[in-house]
Amino acid sequence: MRIESRYNGPTGSGNGGWSAGLFAAAAGGSGPVEVTLRRPPPLETALSLVDGEVRDPAGELVAEVRPAGAVDAVAPPVDRETAVQASTRYPGFVEHPYPECFVCGPRRNDGLRIFPGRLPDGRTAAPFRAPEQVSDATVWAALDCPGGWTVLAPGRPYLLGRIAAVVTARPAPGDECVVTGALIGVDGRKALVHTSLYGPGGALLGAARATWIAR
């Protein structure tokens, strides 16, 4: 496995959702998968997966992968117009800890450009146009940042620590989708969030629960 440099999150490391989706795909199987990131995934590095452990060429542990059981962490949907309006209030337009993130970085014209804004009830929502090439890692990436932005705030950066996801179906290239996020609870430096991706007709395409860690 190799995380190409364009799929970065924070500068110099892989986007957590994309990286986790890549590791989950390498693990195989059709059920939900949980990925725990033990350190920022390195870019342009040959990684191996053996017995559920992702390691770099030096043998350093990068992530752990295991079956997740049921993932019923569904963040309720909103219509696309509501998501578009929420996106105009994206806090990352004003201050962003990782402005070149492949998923939510406003400086990335070649990224997924998912800009989650806050809804009145505290959830986040954003429109998402599926790119020309869609993989399960694309869905995992889309399910990543909208959850983080339920807790990210100026001067309060977080990083993805663990994510469990299930992909029901991939969107077709060009599909106009909606992604939502919900904060479930905060325990010290840890925040538990849920995210969901919905297709053009409102069908649930994927769902995830994740733990974000305050830096």
Secondary structure, DSSP 4 states (H G I P E B T S, - for coil): ----GGGBSSTTBB-HHHHHHHHHHHH--SS-EEEEESSPPBSS---EEETTEEE-TT--EEEEEEE------PPPP--HHHHHHHHTT-GGGT--SSTT-TTT-TT-TTS-----EE-TTS-EEEEEE--SS--HHHHHHHTTHHHHTTT-BTTB-EEEEEEEEEES-PPPTT-EEEEEEEEEEEETTEEEEEEEEE-TTS-EEEEEEEEEEE-
